C-alpha cells in the first residue's frame, strides 16, 4: 500500500486559487519550504521574481531562492488590497503585501506589490508565477480608474 501524500499536498488537490494563495503565504510565514513548494505547479516554466532578485525559472531554482530567503525562519506578511481576475482555468491575484522586516534599527514594514498567477492543473489549482516588486517604506497607494459611463 502506497504512503499517503503529506497533508499539505492532499489539502491542495481540490483547492481554489484563494486556498493555494493562503497555503503559500502561510508557508512563507512559518518558513515551511515543503508546504510553500506544494503550492507551485511542477512545470519547468514556472517563474518567481522576488524583490531585488533575478528571475528564477523552474521548481528547483524557485525552491533554492526560497530556501535562502527563509534560512532564518518565516517572514511575517499581511495581505491587503487583494484583487482577483478569474477565467476558466486561470486566475490572477494582484495585491499589496506588508512584509515585516527586522534590522539593527528594529522592526519595520516594507510594502511590496505582488502579482500571483494560478492555473488549474491535473493536480488542482497551482501557482505558476509570483512577481513581487521591491518594497517601499510607505503603503503603496492604489490608483483606480473610474468608469466613464455612470449607470
Backbone as a ProteinNet text record, in pm:
[ID]
protein_1_A
[PRIMARY]
XXXXXXXXXXXXXXXXXXXXXXXXXXXXXXXXXXXXXXXXXXXXXXXXXXXXXXXXXXXXXXXXXXXXXXXXXXXXXXXXXXXXXXXXXXXXXXXXXXXXXXXXXXXXXXXXXXXXXXXXXXXXXXXXXXXXXXXXXXXXXXXXXXXXXXX
[TERTIARY]
83.2	0	87.5	56	135.4	110.9	214.1	202	113.5	38.3	-47.5	39.3	-2.4	75.5	72.7	173.7	173.5	44.3	3.4	-123.6	-136	-28.5	-38.1	-60	-8.5	-33.3	-176.6	-225.7	-362.4	-460.9	-441	-532.9	-539.2	-431.5	-425.7	-484.4	-513.7	-558.1	-682.1	-781.3	-905.1	-924.8	-817.1	-821.6	-862.6	-901.6	-928.1	-799.6	-793.6	-677	-659.2	-769.3	-759.6	-697.1	-734.4	-677.2	-527	-487.2	-344.9	-267.4	-326.1	-259.6	-243.1	-346.4	-338.3	-230.5	-223.2	-121.4	18.6	36.6	166.2	212.4	124.4	164.7	174.7	94	108.5	245.2	283.3	413.8	526.5	510.7	610.1	627.7	516.3	522.2	583.5	563.8	616.6	752	801.8	930.6	925.6	808.9	790.4	807.9	929.2	961	883.1	857.8	782.4	637.8	575.1	437.7	434.4	531.9	538.6	551.1	638.5	659.2	540.3	461.9	342	237.2	244.8	151.2	184.6	308.5	355.5	324	306.4	299.2	438	444.7	576.2	626	562.8	601.5	739.6	819.5	954.9	958.1	847	844.8	784.6	758.2	709	814.7	769.4	862.7	835.9	942.2	933.4	1033.9	984.9	1072.4	1048.7	1151.6	1146	1205.5	1168.6	1220.4	1373.2	1422.9	1566.6	1641.1	1569.3	1635.4	1625	1701.5	1683.1	1555.5	1524.7	1409.4	1453.5	1376.1	1401.7	1301.5	1350.1	1263.5	1281.3	1168.7	1169.5	1163.2	1107.1	1087.1	1214.2	1325.7	1446.2	1505	1504.5	1556.2	1470.9	1338.7	1247.9	1266.2	1278	1299.3	1428.3	1534.9	1663.6	1652.1	1579.7	1561.8	1487.6	1379.5	1302.6	1377.5	1458.1	1539.6	1634.5	1694.5	1784.1	1705.6	1590.1	1508.7	1458.4	1427.5	1370.7	1473.2	1601.5	1707.8	1702.7	1651.8	1645.2	1503.4	1415.4	1278	1178.9	1053.2	944.7	948.4	871.7	865.4	719.8	689.4	552.1	509.1	387.6	335.6	184.9	136.1	-7.5	-50.1	-153.1	-203.3	-312.4	-305.5	-402.5	-435.1	-544.8	-585.2	-579.8	-628	-626.4	-734.9	-695	-788.3	-768.9	-879	-875.8	-937.2	-872.8	-927.1	-928.3	-1043.8	-1052.4	-1126.3	-1075.9	-1138.8	-1132.1	-1200.3	-1197.7	-1053.1	-1006.9	-874.1	-758	-783.8	-674.3	-724	-635.3	-668	-542.8	-563.1	-454.5	-496.6	-410.2	-432.9	-324.8	-364.8	-266.4	-301.2	-198	-218.1	-100.9	-119.9	-12.4	15.2	141.2	179.7	266.2	228.9	310.9	403.3	531.5	630.3	707.5	706.5	775.3	923.6	1004.1	1149.7	1214.2	1318.2	1393.2	1536.2	1584.7	1725.2	1776.6	1894.9	1953.9	1874.3	1784	1700.4	1565.2	1542.3	1416.2	1334.1	1204	1111.7	1037.5	1029.8	950	882.1	786.1	711.7	755.1	785.4	811.8	687.2	641	521.9	565.6	516.1	555.5	431.2	441.4	330.6	353	251.7	266.3	162	204	111.9	137.1	29.8	35.7	-55.9	-7	-85.7	-104.5	-230.3	-267	-329.6	-297.7	-360.8	-419.8	-530.7	-589.8	-519.4	-453.8	-377.6	-446	-387.1	-442.2	-428.2	-349.3	-333.5	-411.5	-500.4	-576.2	-510.2	-555.7	-500.2	-357	-270.7	-130.7	-78.9	14.2	83.2	181	178.4	272.1	362.3	322.7	406.6	383.2	492.8	488.8	586.8	536.3	623.1	599.8	704.3	696.3	793.5	738.8	823.9	890.7	1004	1071.9	979.6	997.6	913.6	941.7	843.7	857.6	838.2	878.5	862.5	718.9	643.1	504.3	412.9	294.8	198.7	172	179.2	160.9	16.2	-3.4	-140.4	-195.7	-325.4	-389.2	-461.2	-432.3	-496.5	-598.8	-724	-831.5	-899.1	-909.6	-978.3	-1127.6	-1194.3	-1338.7	-1404.3	-1516.1	-1584.9	-1626.8	-1617.4	-1651.8	-1801.5	-1876.4	-2022.2	-2087.3	-2174	-2247.2	-2379.4	-2418.3	-2545.4	-2653
-118.4	0	124.6	218	340.4	432.2	504.9	600.5	716.4	770.1	885.4	1007.6	1095.9	1218.2	1304.2	1389.6	1479.9	1560.6	1599.1	1669.1	1793.4	1872.9	1995.9	1967.5	1856.1	1822.1	1773.6	1693.5	1643.5	1758.9	1849.3	1961.5	2047.3	2053.3	2141	2078.8	1948.8	1882.7	1945.9	1975.7	2030.3	2176.1	2244.8	2381.1	2482.7	2599.2	2714.6	2798	2894.8	2984.4	3055.6	3092.8	3155.9	3060.9	2931.6	2832.8	2817	2812.3	2797.1	2921.1	3038.7	3161.6	3160.8	3119.2	3111.5	3012.2	2897.5	2796.9	2852.9	2922.8	2981.1	3079.4	3173.5	3274.5	3218.6	3119.1	3053.4	2986	2915.6	2850.1	2952.2	3065.2	3172.5	3225.4	3244.6	3296.7	3197.2	3067.7	2965.1	2909.5	2954.7	2905.8	2760.8	2712.3	2572.3	2559	2527.6	2523.2	2413.2	2298.6	2191.5	2233.4	2296.2	2344.2	2454.8	2542.8	2651.2	2594.5	2497.4	2440.7	2356.5	2303.2	2226.6	2317	2447.6	2541.5	2566.1	2538.1	2564	2447.9	2480.5	2379.5	2316.9	2195.1	2133.5	2153.4	2241.3	2272	2336.8	2306	2361.2	2511.2	2570	2711.6	2802.4	2750.6	2838.7	2944.7	3061.1	3172.1	3248.5	3298.1	3375.3	3489.9	3609.6	3726.4	3782.7	3781.1	3836.2	3976.9	4063.2	4199.9	4204.2	4274.3	4291.4	4169.2	4067	3943.9	3924.6	3829.9	3793.5	3710.3	3672.6	3586.1	3441.9	3369.1	3227.3	3146.6	3054.1	2974.8	2827.4	2759.5	2616.4	2588.3	2472.6	2438.3	2439.4	2386.8	2380	2518.4	2603.4	2740	2817.3	2800.3	2869	2816.7	2686.4	2627	2682	2686.1	2736.1	2881.8	2963.3	3104.3	3118	3040.3	3049.2	2987.1	2884.5	2829.5	2936.4	3013.1	3121.6	3230.2	3267.2	3372.1	3331.6	3203	3154.1	3083.6	3103.3	3035.5	3064.1	3180.6	3216.9	3210.1	3140.2	3124.2	3199.7	3189.9	3251.4	3403	3462.1	3607.1	3650.6	3731.2	3779.2	3865.6	3840.2	3914.4	3933.6	4052.8	4082.9	4117.9	4052.5	4079.8	4185.4	4282.1	4389.9	4419.5	4488.1	4531.7	4417.1	4299.7	4184.1	4201.5	4190.5	4198.4	4072.3	4024.6	3896.6	3909.7	3843.7	3828.6	3678	3623.5	3478.5	3445.8	3346.6	3288.3	3137.2	3063.8	2917.4	2868.3	2810.1	2750.3	2843.3	2972.7	3065.8	3174.7	3221	3329.6	3413.8	3544.6	3637.9	3715.7	3716.1	3795.1	3902.1	4025.4	4130.3	4195.7	4225.2	4268.1	4348.7	4405.1	4472.5	4388.2	4357.7	4278	4362.2	4362.9	4427.7	4322.2	4334.5	4236	4294.3	4222.3	4268.6	4236.4	4338.5	4323	4367.8	4296.4	4331	4367	4474.1	4511.1	4574.1	4633	4689.8	4808.6	4864.7	4976.1	4928.9	4798.7	4745	4678.1	4677.7	4613.5	4720.6	4702.5	4793.4	4712.6	4774.1	4707.8	4761.8	4671.5	4707	4669.5	4757.7	4732.7	4685.5	4569.4	4504.7	4486.3	4519.8	4499.1	4364.9	4277.2	4138.1	4101.6	4019.7	3956.2	3806.5	3729.9	3584.1	3531.7	3434.1	3373.3	3226.2	3180.5	3042.7	2977.4	2849.9	2771.1	2645.5	2599.9	2474.7	2361.9	2275.1	2164.5	2033.1	1923.7	1792.3	1762.6	1842.2	1829	1936.4	2006.5	2115.3	2248	2354.1	2486.8	2493.8	2556.6	2571.9	2709.3	2758.4	2884	2859.9	2946.3	2932.3	3055.1	3167.5	3287.5	3371.8	3417.7	3507	3619.3	3741.9	3857.1	3960.7	3991.8	4089.1	4203.2	4324.3	4440.8	4483.6	4552.4	4597.2	4677.7	4659	4725.3	4873.2	4942	5083.9	5100.3	5213.7	5237.7	5271.3	5322.1	5358.6	5267.5	5247.5	5164.5	5224.2	5139.6	5186.2	5229	5348	5390.1	5310.4	5307	5236.6	5339.7	5341.6	5432.9	5351.2	5390	5315.4	5404	5351.5	5424.4	5412.4	5523.6	5525.6	5504.5	5432.5	5413.9	5548	5559.3	5686.1	5701.3	5590.7	5596	5553.7	5637.9	5603.9	5540.8	5436.9	5367.7	5410.5
0	0	0	-89	-101.5	17.8	54.1	164.6	120.3	213.8	184.6	160	67.1	46.1	170.8	187.6	302.4	307.5	429.1	448.7	360.9	350.2	273.2	125.2	72	-67.1	-85.4	5.6	-2.5	4.7	97.1	114.4	-11.1	-86.6	-202.6	-328.6	-329	-451.3	-512.8	-434.4	-488	-448.1	-421.5	-369.2	-475.3	-428.4	-514.2	-521.8	-612.8	-612	-476.9	-411.9	-279.8	-178.5	-184.1	-92.6	-115.5	-241.8	-273.9	-229.2	-249.3	-204.3	-52.5	18.8	165.2	207	139.3	170.4	146.8	35.3	0.8	108.7	147.4	244.7	386.1	419.7	550	558.2	453	449.2	456.7	388	389.3	531.6	601.7	737.4	836.2	809.7	900.6	855.6	740.8	691.9	647.8	604	564.5	413	370.7	228.1	155.7	219.9	153.9	128.6	227	209.5	104.3	106.4	9.2	-132.2	-152.7	-286.2	-331.4	-238.5	-275.2	-339.5	-317.6	-379.4	-526.3	-565.1	-701.3	-794.8	-921.6	-1026.6	-1038.7	-1090	-1109.8	-1253.1	-1328.1	-1465.2	-1467.5	-1568	-1578.3	-1605.6	-1649.4	-1686	-1578.8	-1458.6	-1353	-1324.9	-1276.4	-1261.4	-1131.8	-1073.2	-949.9	-955.6	-922.6	-909.3	-769.8	-689.4	-554.3	-557.3	-463.8	-464.9	-473.8	-574.6	-590.7	-640.1	-687.2	-729.4	-879.8	-932.4	-1072.7	-1088	-1209.3	-1236.6	-1213.3	-1133.5	-1107	-1188	-1270.7	-1356.7	-1323.6	-1299.9	-1271.2	-1122.4	-1087.5	-945.4	-861	-912.8	-830.5	-806.2	-907.7	-890	-789.8	-798.4	-706.1	-564.5	-550.3	-417.8	-355.5	-433.6	-384.4	-339	-416.3	-380.5	-247.9	-231.1	-106.3	10.9	-12.8	96.1	149.9	60.3	104.1	177.8	124.5	186	324.4	340.4	466.7	555.1	526.7	601.6	751.3	789.8	932	986.1	914.9	961.4	874.8	915	839.7	844	754.9	743.8	759.5	861.7	878.7	759.7	710.3	596.6	612.9	575.4	576.6	435.3	386.4	252.1	258.5	168.1	162.5	17.2	-3.6	-136.5	-237.4	-198.4	-288.1	-393.6	-517.4	-630.3	-713.4	-770.9	-841.7	-980.4	-1076.4	-1210.8	-1235.2	-1271.3	-1290.3	-1419.1	-1487.7	-1605.6	-1586.2	-1671.5	-1660.5	-1666.7	-1559.6	-1556.9	-1527.9	-1508.6	-1479.6	-1385.1	-1299.3	-1206.8	-1183.2	-1173.9	-1143.2	-1019.5	-919.3	-798.2	-793.2	-773.4	-751.4	-618.2	-541	-403.4	-352.9	-236	-164	-39.7	-17.3	98.7	191.6	317.7	419.5	478.2	452.1	496.3	613.3	725.6	846.2	837	846	837.6	967.6	1006.4	1127.8	1087.9	1146.1	1127.3	1255.9	1250.3	1371.6	1427.2	1347.4	1393.5	1445.3	1444.4	1494.7	1386	1405.8	1313.4	1235.2	1104.7	1022.6	911.2	845.8	739.6	604.7	513.5	373.8	295.5	210.5	130.3	-6.9	-46.1	-169.9	-256.2	-383.7	-476.3	-545.8	-538.9	-580.7	-685.4	-780.9	-875	-867.7	-845.2	-844.1	-953.9	-1030.1	-1137.3	-1104.5	-1114.1	-1082.4	-1204.9	-1227.4	-1332.8	-1271.8	-1328.7	-1284.8	-1358.7	-1284.2	-1341.4	-1307.2	-1352	-1317.4	-1168.3	-1096.5	-950.8	-876.3	-945.7	-885.6	-918.1	-852.9	-876	-825.1	-902.1	-862.7	-904.1	-826.8	-855.1	-969.8	-1072.9	-1184.5	-1199.2	-1137.7	-1143.5	-1019	-960.5	-843.8	-874.6	-880.1	-908	-799	-725.3	-615.8	-644.3	-654.6	-679.6	-549.8	-558.4	-437.2	-346.4	-218.1	-119.6	-105.2	-49	-17.3	132.3	184.3	327.4	364.9	270.9	296.8	216.7	269.5	198.9	61.3	-40.8	-178.2	-201.2	-255.7	-283.6	-401.2	-411.4	-521.8	-607.1	-735.3	-828.5	-906	-894.9	-958.8	-1062.8	-1183.5	-1289.2	-1267.4	-1267.9	-1251.2	-1387	-1392.2	-1518.9	-1578.1	-1710.7	-1774.1	-1793.8	-1785.5	-1801.3	-1669.4	-1618.7	-1497.2	-1536.3	-1468.7	-1498.6	-1404
[MASK]
+++++++++++++++++++++++++++++++++++++++++++++++++++++++++++++++++++++++++++++++++++++++++++++++++++++++++++++++++++++++++++++++++++++++++++++++++++++++

